[in-house]
Amino acid sequence: MTASRHALIIANDRYTDQGLRKLNAPAQDAAALEKVLHDPQIGDFEVEVVHNASADLMRRRIQRFFNERTRADTLLLHFSCHGLKSESGELYFAASDTEPPLLAATAVPSQFVRSCMATTRAGRTVLFLDCCYGGAFSKGSASVRASGDVNVLESFAKDEPDSGRGWAVITASDSMEYAFEDNRLTENSAPRPSVFTHAVVQGLETGEADIDADGKVSLDDLYEYVYRHVREQNPHQRPKKAAELHGELHLAHSRHGRIKIVALPSPPSLKAALNSDAFLERQGAVLELHKRLRHPELPLAEGARQHLEEVARNDVEQIAALASEVLSEIRLKPTPDHLDFGQVPKGSASPKQSVTMHGPPLARHCVAQPKQTWIRVDPTPSGLEVHIDTTTEGRLSGDIALKGVADESVIHVEAVITPAVRGAGSAGSAPRPSNGSAEPGRGSAGAGHAAVIGQSKTPPRPARPPRVTTGHAGEDRPPPPRRAPVLAGAALALAVTALITLVLAIEGAVAAIMERSSEGVSGNIEDNIRAHGALTSLTVCLVTGAAALITGALARHDLSARRERYTRRAAGRTHTLTSIAKGVAIPALVLAVLAGIAYLVGSGEW
């Protein structure tokens, strides 16, 4: 019997009845939850999303979801919609065509969901309720406000599934947070449902929900994390849980902490050499461990690494230093460790850049965890391929955390998403099925390659050059001018000119002094200075040196005032050029001024 995991996400945010206020969160919540549950490296669920469906369609999809299952299956049902309580106290889930006065006919009763959970053959069922609860529209009054608790958990617990089947219900809140007033839901009601689902997504995606750090996110782990997160965001909202489970239910894999590889023990002869009293024998054992550390079989290399770390901690200084030097080879060495995508039009094809991982297979074996959702990472034979999501306009800055068996590193990613070109279709990207990855340390499949976690893969797409528009359809505009690097280059050129003319002025002055000395009492130093052009060169030096400082200052001012126009590389180039220009121009000006003062003071004596 093959175990499988299935998830059904029901998200309703638009309602035909004007009395039901439109919700902003369900659609985006459903997309984020689908992504993290479907990711084979996190949830590994087969996911189906039902968005803004009618009550009849919702009932059909729910019953079909629970039918035709086996005892090995795990099911997860998620509601993100309005929850309505009838006058008799029955809970209903609002559909797109729900009419509050006709709940029994136009909404999905919780009793129906309970019945499906109780009769399914699936071994384990989890129900997430991210609903805004409100009182039902009264038949005898046009304005009835509901209050008190919905008692969701009691509603689902009273019809327990057959013995042997595990079930759990987690609700975002159990209180009446919304009410009908004059046929409409009040606008000042309690928090939107996104707080709860956002916490679920974040806990699974980052691995922070792995409270006990055992590498797996259990239902208890997730509930504890979500409860704390929701309470921090809104102290008035209290998630609740009811469950009847045998053993732990693991909902997702965790990427918390470094990866682990089951080490292959070293041969007894090598262990004996490491414990020998002979210095040279222990040194030879370290060299042998060095060879094993480079082995393509990761368990064997991990065993060598653990022995080397023990030697580096406990042996004499010379051998410990040798072991530490050997261990430095498995540090994570991504090249480059900073990616700047520059300016990319919103909605364009996702650009990509490559990162190479260096070192032996054990050093290249790591997991890559994007810290921001707009970063996409795919493993390659030589390292990683990084993509960015171009759907959000603005300046983006984020990191990719790399975690190996004994080291961590970070790749910084930057981009500027500019307004889209009008008339050009946005380049959407369909999710690409993932082949998964071998468990670290199990066999040789994928050995030496970086793995990617915390995201679903996106197929690489050909990059296209960015364009910026004026805001008129079909009319393109060149990118905004970048004056700072040009001004910085001009400042450096002026500074070099000042230095050259200073040298010429000094050479002319020396020649004039030598000539004046040979003429005796009949000579005139001023005539000799003018004849050799020393004054002209000195004047040019002063002018170009001052101009270099002024131009450099203008370059730095433009960079500071229009920072959004410059990439990190352009800004760094500007700072470098202006610093060099300043370092050349200031000494040239000082020497030129001193030479001028010396000429004015000494010309009368000659």
Summary of the structure (lengths in Angstrom):
residues: 606
radius of gyration: 35.7
end to end distance: 109.9
largest distance: 125.5
contacts: 2034
relative contact order: 0.07
helix: 41%
strand: 21%
